[in-house]
Each structure stands twice: as C-alpha cells, then as structure tokens.
Amino acid sequence: MLTFQWLLTGAALVVAAAALIKARRLAKRLERLAESYWELRYEHGQLRARLNRIDPEPVTPSEASRPAGTTAFVPLSSLKR
C-alpha cells in the first residue's frame, strides 16, 4: 500500500514538472508573438506614413470647409430634444 502512494506521488511530480515545462515554453512563445505583433504594427504605421507622403488621401468637401483643430459650439438646448 505504501509503495502505491510513493508511485502516485512520483507520477504527480512528473506530471507537474511536465506542466511547468510546457507553461514556460508557452510563455516564451506568447512573448515572441506579442513582440512580433508590436513590430508589425509599428511597421504598418511607418508604411502608412510613407504612403501618405507619396500619395496623400483625398480630402472630402466637409473636411476641407472646416478648419483643422476647431470644435463646433453645440447648445445644450439642442441636446434635450
């Protein structure tokens, strides 16, 4: 009976060690994937900026008539309706 308990304890330790090794591998893989994601996102932004310098996006008439950086006044009475 005591031998069975030791075997069960040994098997539990082996399973725990295997789970720990797998968790560490997955953590490293997740770290690499996150790093790749941010690198790709940065490169995408760089390429978009370069493309906008070469061929700027067309401006719609509503955006052209409004000066950049200003906000329109909205009276609170118009929001109550």
QUIRADA-V124358 format. One record per run of one state. SS is the DSSP state (a for helix, b for strand, c for the rest). FROM is the first residue (numbers start at 1). TO is the last residue. Records with the same first field share a line. If there is no record, write none. Layout:
BEGIN
SS = FROM-TO / FROM-TO
END
This chain:
BEGIN
c = 1-1 / 55-60 / 66-75 / 81-81
a = 2-54 / 61-65 / 76-80
END
